[in-house]
Amino acid sequence: MQQFAVVVREVRKLLLSIKLLRTLLPYHQHILFGSLGVLFLEELLYRSVSYSGYDTLNTLFFDIPLHLVAYYGFFVGLWLTLISPNVKYLAYGLWFYAFLALFPFEYLRLAHFVQAAIYAAAGYGVFRYAAISNGPTSKRTLEG
């Protein structure tokens, strides 16, 4: 975990040197969980709306690229949450994304299980990192 803390500190320095990311940093949780909510809502709507409503959903999520914005918004939120002081919430975002990889639990292939396992393992690693980094002895390591 010591090497990961050093990498996170250096990535934090690099990303905070970009003015746009400094501006977006206070909204890191909104971006992360908002994009996950949009992706979940998309899956839920495609499963619950009748076939005649697919034109509306395609317009909403693909002509207006809401799916693409939410997909890349998740990764922007992931990086912003990693460099923020609230890194403990990143694990929950990764676990929910692993859930979304398997949702709605039909037509599952090996690729879905591998993707879910990767995000769940990354979430567990970030959860361990957040638990260790919130201790009283490691405050100096994170702030650099």
DRENDO-1510 file (C-alpha; in Angstrom, 1 decimal, always signed):
<recs>
REC; n; res; u; v; w
REC; 1; MET; +0.0; +0.0; +0.0 .
REC; 2; GLN; +2.9; +2.3; +0.6 .
REC; 3; GLN; +3.8; +2.4; -3.1 .
REC; 4; PHE; +0.2; +2.9; -4.1 .
REC; 5; ALA; +0.0; +5.9; -1.7 .
REC; 6; VAL; +3.1; +7.4; -3.4 .
REC; 7; VAL; +1.5; +6.8; -6.9 .
REC; 8; VAL; -1.7; +8.4; -5.7 .
REC; 9; ARG; +0.2; +11.4; -4.3 .
REC; 10; GLU; +2.0; +11.9; -7.6 .
REC; 11; VAL; -1.1; +11.5; -9.7 .
REC; 12; ARG; -2.8; +14.0; -7.4 .
REC; 13; LYS; +0.0; +16.6; -8.0 .
REC; 14; LEU; -0.2; +16.0; -11.8 .
REC; 15; LEU; -4.0; +16.2; -12.1 .
REC; 16; LEU; -4.3; +19.2; -9.8 .
REC; 17; SER; -2.0; +21.1; -12.0 .
REC; 18; ILE; -4.8; +21.2; -14.6 .
REC; 19; LYS; -7.1; +24.1; -13.9 .
REC; 20; LEU; -10.3; +22.3; -15.3 .
REC; 21; LEU; -9.8; +19.4; -12.9 .
REC; 22; ARG; -9.3; +21.7; -10.0 .
REC; 23; THR; -12.6; +23.3; -10.9 .
REC; 24; LEU; -14.4; +19.9; -11.1 .
REC; 25; LEU; -12.9; +18.4; -8.0 .
REC; 26; PRO; -15.6; +19.6; -5.5 .
REC; 27; TYR; -18.1; +17.8; -7.7 .
REC; 28; HIS; -16.3; +14.5; -7.8 .
REC; 29; GLN; -19.0; +12.5; -6.0 .
REC; 30; HIS; -21.8; +14.1; -8.1 .
REC; 31; ILE; -20.0; +13.1; -11.3 .
REC; 32; LEU; -19.2; +9.6; -10.1 .
REC; 33; PHE; -22.5; +8.6; -8.7 .
REC; 34; GLY; -24.6; +10.7; -11.1 .
REC; 35; SER; -23.1; +8.9; -14.1 .
REC; 36; LEU; -23.6; +5.5; -12.4 .
REC; 37; GLY; -27.2; +6.5; -11.8 .
REC; 38; VAL; -27.7; +7.4; -15.5 .
REC; 39; LEU; -26.2; +4.1; -16.6 .
REC; 40; PHE; -28.4; +2.2; -14.2 .
REC; 41; LEU; -31.5; +4.2; -15.3 .
REC; 42; GLU; -30.7; +3.4; -19.0 .
REC; 43; GLU; -30.5; -0.3; -18.3 .
REC; 44; LEU; -33.7; -0.2; -16.2 .
REC; 45; LEU; -35.6; +1.8; -18.9 .
REC; 46; TYR; -34.6; -0.5; -21.7 .
REC; 47; ARG; -35.8; -3.5; -19.7 .
REC; 48; SER; -39.1; -1.9; -18.6 .
REC; 49; VAL; -40.3; +0.2; -21.5 .
REC; 50; SER; -42.3; -1.5; -24.3 .
REC; 51; TYR; -40.8; -1.9; -27.7 .
REC; 52; SER; -42.7; +1.1; -29.1 .
REC; 53; GLY; -40.7; +3.4; -26.6 .
REC; 54; TYR; -37.3; +2.3; -27.9 .
REC; 55; ASP; -37.3; +5.2; -30.4 .
REC; 56; THR; -37.5; +7.7; -27.5 .
REC; 57; LEU; -34.8; +5.9; -25.5 .
REC; 58; ASN; -32.5; +5.7; -28.5 .
REC; 59; THR; -33.0; +9.5; -29.1 .
REC; 60; LEU; -32.3; +10.1; -25.4 .
REC; 61; PHE; -29.3; +7.9; -24.9 .
REC; 62; PHE; -27.7; +7.8; -28.3 .
REC; 63; ASP; -28.7; +10.7; -30.5 .
REC; 64; ILE; -28.3; +13.0; -27.5 .
REC; 65; PRO; -25.2; +11.1; -26.3 .
REC; 66; LEU; -26.3; +10.7; -22.7 .
REC; 67; HIS; -24.9; +7.2; -22.5 .
REC; 68; LEU; -21.5; +8.4; -23.7 .
REC; 69; VAL; -21.5; +11.3; -21.3 .
REC; 70; ALA; -22.4; +9.0; -18.4 .
REC; 71; TYR; -19.8; +6.3; -19.5 .
REC; 72; TYR; -16.9; +8.8; -19.6 .
REC; 73; GLY; -18.3; +10.7; -16.7 .
REC; 74; PHE; -17.8; +7.6; -14.5 .
REC; 75; PHE; -14.1; +7.5; -15.4 .
REC; 76; VAL; -13.7; +11.2; -14.8 .
REC; 77; GLY; -15.5; +10.8; -11.5 .
REC; 78; LEU; -13.3; +7.8; -10.7 .
REC; 79; TRP; -10.0; +9.8; -11.2 .
REC; 80; LEU; -11.4; +12.8; -9.4 .
REC; 81; THR; -12.5; +10.7; -6.4 .
REC; 82; LEU; -9.1; +9.0; -6.3 .
REC; 83; ILE; -7.3; +12.3; -5.9 .
REC; 84; SER; -9.9; +13.8; -3.5 .
REC; 85; PRO; -9.8; +13.4; +0.3 .
REC; 86; ASN; -13.0; +11.3; +0.1 .
REC; 87; VAL; -11.3; +8.3; -1.6 .
REC; 88; LYS; -13.4; +6.0; +0.6 .
REC; 89; TYR; -16.4; +6.5; -1.6 .
REC; 90; LEU; -14.5; +5.2; -4.7 .
REC; 91; ALA; -14.8; +1.6; -3.6 .
REC; 92; TYR; -18.6; +1.9; -3.6 .
REC; 93; GLY; -18.6; +3.4; -7.0 .
REC; 94; LEU; -16.4; +0.5; -8.3 .
REC; 95; TRP; -18.6; -2.1; -6.7 .
REC; 96; PHE; -21.8; -0.5; -8.2 .
REC; 97; TYR; -20.1; -0.5; -11.6 .
REC; 98; ALA; -19.4; -4.2; -11.2 .
REC; 99; PHE; -23.0; -4.7; -10.4 .
REC; 100; LEU; -24.0; -2.8; -13.6 .
REC; 101; ALA; -21.7; -5.1; -15.6 .
REC; 102; LEU; -23.9; -8.0; -14.6 .
REC; 103; PHE; -27.3; -6.3; -14.5 .
REC; 104; PRO; -30.0; -7.4; -15.5 .
REC; 105; PHE; -28.5; -10.8; -14.9 .
REC; 106; GLU; -29.5; -12.4; -18.2 .
REC; 107; TYR; -27.5; -13.3; -21.3 .
REC; 108; LEU; -24.3; -13.4; -19.2 .
REC; 109; ARG; -21.0; -14.3; -20.8 .
REC; 110; LEU; -17.5; -14.8; -19.5 .
REC; 111; ALA; -16.6; -11.2; -20.4 .
REC; 112; HIS; -19.3; -9.9; -18.1 .
REC; 113; PHE; -18.0; -11.9; -15.2 .
REC; 114; VAL; -14.4; -10.9; -15.8 .
REC; 115; GLN; -15.3; -7.3; -16.0 .
REC; 116; ALA; -17.3; -7.5; -12.8 .
REC; 117; ALA; -14.5; -9.3; -11.1 .
REC; 118; ILE; -11.9; -6.7; -12.1 .
REC; 119; TYR; -14.0; -3.8; -10.9 .
REC; 120; ALA; -15.0; -5.7; -7.7 .
REC; 121; ALA; -11.3; -6.5; -7.0 .
REC; 122; ALA; -10.3; -2.9; -7.7 .
REC; 123; GLY; -13.0; -1.8; -5.3 .
REC; 124; TYR; -11.7; -4.1; -2.6 .
REC; 125; GLY; -8.2; -2.8; -3.1 .
REC; 126; VAL; -9.3; +0.8; -2.9 .
REC; 127; PHE; -11.4; +0.0; +0.2 .
REC; 128; ARG; -8.3; -1.5; +1.9 .
REC; 129; TYR; -6.3; +1.6; +0.8 .
REC; 130; ALA; -8.9; +3.9; +2.2 .
REC; 131; ALA; -9.1; +2.0; +5.5 .
REC; 132; ILE; -5.3; +2.0; +5.9 .
REC; 133; SER; -4.9; +5.6; +4.8 .
REC; 134; ASN; -7.4; +7.0; +7.2 .
REC; 135; GLY; -5.3; +5.8; +10.2 .
REC; 136; PRO; -3.6; +8.3; +12.4 .
REC; 137; THR; -0.1; +7.2; +11.4 .
REC; 138; SER; -0.5; +7.5; +7.6 .
REC; 139; LYS; -1.8; +11.1; +7.5 .
REC; 140; ARG; +1.7; +12.3; +6.7 .
REC; 141; THR; +2.1; +9.9; +3.8 .
REC; 142; LEU; -1.0; +11.0; +2.0 .
REC; 143; GLU; -0.5; +14.7; +2.3 .
REC; 144; GLY; +3.1; +14.4; +1.1 .
</recs>
